[in-house]
Amino acid sequence: MADRVKFPIWRFFERKPLDVTWSLRHQRLPSQACTFPRGIHPRWASTRNGPLGRQDGVDQEKDDNGGARPKQPFKDTAYKMFESAATTFASLFVLGIAGYGYHRYYKHLVLQKMEHAFQPGDPVLDIVALSNQTPTNILEEDEKHWVKREEQAKIDEIVSGVMRGRYYLLQGEKGTGKSSMLLDAMGKINGEGVSMFEAHADLEIFRVRLGKALDYEFHEDYIGSLFSIKGPRDTTALLDIERAFNKLEKVALNRRKRTGKPLILIINSTHLLRDDEDGRDLLELVQQRAELWAASNLVTVIFNSDDYWVYERLKGLATRLEVLPVLDLPKDQAISALTKYRVRYHGEKPEIHVLEQVYEQVGGRLSFLNRVANASDMLMECEKIYARERNWLLTQTWILGTEMDDDVMDQQKYCSAAMVLAKALVDLEMESDPPPYDPHKGHNLPEIPLHKARQIMTRADFIQSYDHINIFTIDTRAMVRADSVPMQRAFREVCGEPGFDEFLQNTLDRISAIESLGRTREIVAKDLVEGGKYQILVKDKKGNVMQDLSVNLLSAPEDKGDP
């Protein structure tokens, strides 16, 4: 086989044409036996300029007839640009379609999950069902009520969606049965269209609990960033709560079209919110939504609170607010419930005088009646309840007398104000006509208007704290009284101790003395020799002398008895 013609690689990058014909003649090889490098056609080897040469500055390429034609300089570049642009456009189009589809799917999924949260069945009801496997509540027995409260029928209508166009505040002392009535009303409809959660002082925890009740994740499970779609920005808990309410409003609109009934949102323990700027902003936000939803029959909001300050905050902006006070049971209902429970679960029918003694000591507070009903000795349990209330009063508000240190003055102001108000209630009880306890109607605890209570204490800010720690209570009529019958009994026992009035007055005098010392300023004059003088000028704002005082140092008088 003929030898292969070798071409140095650098010859391909020279601008000087390569004379292939001369090389073939010099080697005396037939042109058919020559092998050319890849990419060089044999016909180009006989050309004058070679395969990499140029003719008149124009590239050459074959046409359809085998002849040479000028090559377009930007054709390949334009094709590659179009190909890159098409690829990029197709990628962006697919990414946009996928991202938009996911975004629409996620928004639909959020509404679907929130709507599922109002389907029959509620986690709160499941927890209550587990706790009620054994009968420990005097209100229930095999789905039959020991006590049929007057408020229960109205609460049933509210929770079932029959009553609409308003939002509600359930207010009463701790242990009066507010939450029990709400849970009972939810159980009758199996929680359909109802969601309930506990409030909390921390806004972040409130946000999480609201999200759990509504089955809303606040876009924490959103993965739109994979498609270069930014989700809601990181922000405060209040804005997250506002977003949750926006979604709830859409769900409520869809539900009203299907059933014609509003959704029910129950916020339990609303008094746990702090009465500060954040707490007031949150309460205002929820109330604004409650007003709007009540007007459009979309959602009925129910606030459940033990403290009076929630009512004060809601009252300022309230238009469709309705307050439902929940009080202690009257005497006949309390005695009837105790009798039925003892017969059913203890196999005994208590004597009527024992039941009357129980009611006289603990009143109609359901939390106290539950403890007494499950105790083997009911009267002994009443004494234990009284002892706990008395100890709570003394540990929170006891005074220290004249021996107290000035460092505890602020704390003793708080305690002494509580004792002054307690003594005023005891004095009012002794002077009341008719007496505070009626053998037929039951207890009628003495009460003082809120503004008078503040005047008696000479402080306006302490009474809210007393209400929060369950020493005193303020009802929806702005009347102040003892938190419970055992607490009023504790007031009576403490204020009736020998020497209490004098001890309380000594404490008040000591507080006044400490405050007086704090307002006193001493001026010490130094380096004043005998016969020296200080001149003190008292001037007004304009610099005019109002008073001129002189301080002279006199010599000590001589003792005439000295020799």
Long-range contacts (C-beta under 8 A, 24 or more apart in sequence): 1-33, 2-29, 2-30, 2-33, 2-34, 3-27, 3-29, 4-34, 4-35, 5-29, 5-34, 5-35, 5-36, 7-37, 12-52, 13-52, 14-52, 15-54, 17-48, 17-49, 17-50, 17-53, 18-50, 18-51, 18-52, 18-53, 19-50, 20-45, 20-46, 20-50, 21-45, 21-46, 95-227, 95-228, 96-227, 98-227, 99-224, 99-226, 99-227, 99-228, 99-229, 102-223, 102-224, 102-227, 102-229, 103-224, 103-227, 103-229, 106-222, 106-224, 110-216, 110-217, 110-247, 111-247, 111-250, 111-251, 111-254, 113-215, 113-216, 114-214, 114-215, 114-216, 114-247, 114-248, 114-251, 115-251, 115-254, 115-255, 116-215, 117-195, 117-213, 117-214, 117-215, 117-216, 118-192, 118-193, 118-194, 118-195, 118-251, 118-255, 118-263, 119-192, 120-189, 120-190, 120-191, 120-192, 121-190, 121-191, 122-186, 122-191, 122-194, 122-195, 122-196, 124-183, 124-186, 124-191, 124-196, 124-197, 125-183, 125-186, 125-187, 125-190, 125-191, 128-183, 128-187, 135-345, 136-370, 136-374, 137-180, 137-370, 138-337, 138-338, 138-340, 138-341, 138-366, 138-369, 138-370, 138-373, 139-177, 139-180, 139-184, 139-337, 139-366, 140-184, 141-340, 141-341, 141-344, 146-336, 146-337, 146-340, 146-341, 147-329, 147-333, 147-336, 147-337, 149-177, 149-181, 149-329, 149-333, 151-181, 151-324, 151-326, 152-181, 152-184, 152-185, 154-324, 155-181, 155-182, 155-185, 155-324, 156-184, 156-185, 156-188, 158-185, 158-264, 158-300, 158-302, 159-185, 159-186, 159-188, 159-189, 159-194, 159-264, 159-266, 159-302, 160-185, 160-188, 160-189, 161-193, 161-261, 161-262, 161-264, 161-300, 163-300, 164-261, 164-262, 164-294, 164-297, 164-300, 165-294, 165-295, 165-297, 165-320, 166-294, 166-300, 166-320, 166-321, 166-322, 167-290, 167-291, 167-293, 167-294, 167-300, 167-301, 167-302, 167-303, 167-320, 167-321, 167-322, 168-300, 168-301, 168-302, 168-303, 168-321, 168-322, 168-323, 168-324, 169-302, 169-303, 169-305, 169-310, 169-311, 169-314, 169-321, 169-322, 169-323, 169-324, 170-302, 170-303, 170-304, 170-305, 170-324, 170-326, 171-305, 171-306, 171-308, 171-310, 171-311, 171-323, 171-324, 171-325, 171-326, 171-475, 171-476, 172-306, 172-325, 172-326, 172-327, 173-306, 173-327, 173-328, 173-365, 173-470, 173-473, 173-483, 173-484, 174-306, 174-367, 174-470, 174-483, 175-365, 175-366, 175-367, 175-368, 175-484, 176-326, 176-327, 176-328, 176-365, 176-366, 176-367, 177-326, 177-366, 178-304, 178-326, 179-268, 179-304, 180-366, 181-326, 182-266, 182-268, 182-302, 182-304, 193-255, 193-259, 193-261, 193-262, 193-263, 193-264, 194-263, 194-264, 194-266, 195-263, 195-264, 195-265, 195-266, 196-265, 196-266, 196-268, 197-266, 197-267, 197-268, 198-268, 198-269, 198-272, 199-267, 199-268, 199-269, 199-270, 199-272, 199-273, 200-272, 200-273, 201-272, 201-273, 201-274, 201-279, 203-236, 203-237, 203-238, 203-241, 203-278, 203-282, 204-237, 206-237, 206-241, 206-273, 206-282, 207-237, 207-240, 207-241, 207-244, 210-241, 210-244, 211-240, 211-244, 213-265, 214-244, 214-247, 214-248, 216-244, 216-247, 218-243, 218-244, 219-243, 238-281, 238-282, 238-285, 241-282, 241-285, 241-286, 242-285, 245-289, 248-299, 249-293, 249-298, 249-299, 252-293, 252-298, 252-299, 253-298, 256-297, 256-298, 262-293, 262-297, 262-298, 262-299, 262-300, 263-298, 263-299, 263-300, 264-299, 264-300, 264-302, 265-299, 265-300, 265-301, 265-302, 266-301, 266-302, 266-304, 267-301, 267-302, 267-303, 267-304, 268-304, 269-304, 269-305, 269-306, 270-303, 270-304, 270-305, 270-310, 271-305, 271-306, 271-307, 271-309, 271-310, 271-468, 273-310, 275-309, 275-313, 275-464, 280-313, 283-310, 283-313, 283-314, 284-313, 284-317, 287-314, 287-317, 287-318, 288-317, 290-320, 291-317, 291-318, 291-319, 291-320, 294-320, 295-320, 306-470, 307-464, 307-467, 307-468, 307-474, 308-464, 308-467, 308-473, 308-474, 308-475, 308-476, 308-478, 309-464, 309-467, 309-468, 311-476, 323-476, 325-475, 325-476, 327-475, 328-363, 328-364, 328-365, 328-366, 328-443, 328-484, 328-485, 329-364, 329-365, 329-366, 329-369, 330-364, 330-441, 330-442, 331-359, 331-364, 331-440, 331-441, 331-442, 331-443, 333-364, 334-359, 334-363, 334-364, 334-369, 334-442, 335-359, 337-369, 337-373, 338-369, 338-372, 338-373, 338-378, 341-373, 342-373, 350-378, 354-378, 354-379, 356-439, 357-382, 358-382, 359-442, 360-437, 360-443, 361-385, 361-386, 361-485, 361-486, 361-489, 362-386, 362-484, 362-485, 362-486, 363-442, 363-443, 363-484, 363-485, 363-486, 364-442, 364-443, 365-484, 365-485, 368-484, 368-486, 385-486, 386-486, 386-489, 386-490, 388-486, 389-484, 389-486, 389-487, 389-489, 389-490, 390-486, 390-489, 390-490, 390-493, 390-494, 392-470, 392-471, 393-422, 393-471, 393-487, 393-490, 393-491, 393-494, 394-494, 396-469, 396-471, 397-422, 397-471, 399-503, 399-504, 399-507, 400-507, 401-503, 401-506, 401-507, 401-510, 402-506, 402-507, 402-509, 402-510, 404-507, 404-510, 406-514, 406-517, 409-511, 409-514, 409-515, 412-507, 412-510, 412-511, 413-459, 413-511, 414-462, 414-465, 416-504, 416-507, 416-508, 416-511, 417-457, 417-458, 417-459, 417-462, 418-457, 418-462, 418-466, 418-471, 418-472, 419-494, 419-495, 419-504, 420-456, 420-457, 420-504, 420-508, 421-448, 421-453, 421-456, 421-457, 421-463, 421-466, 421-472, 421-480, 422-482, 422-491, 422-494, 422-495, 423-491, 423-495, 423-500, 423-501, 423-504, 424-448, 424-453, 424-456, 425-481, 425-482, 425-488, 425-491, 426-491, 426-492, 426-495, 426-496, 429-488, 429-492, 443-485, 445-481, 445-482, 445-485, 445-488, 446-481, 446-488, 447-475, 447-479, 447-480, 447-481, 448-479, 448-480, 448-481, 449-478, 449-479, 449-480, 450-474, 450-478, 450-479, 450-480, 451-478, 453-480, 525-551, 528-553, 529-553, 530-554, 530-555
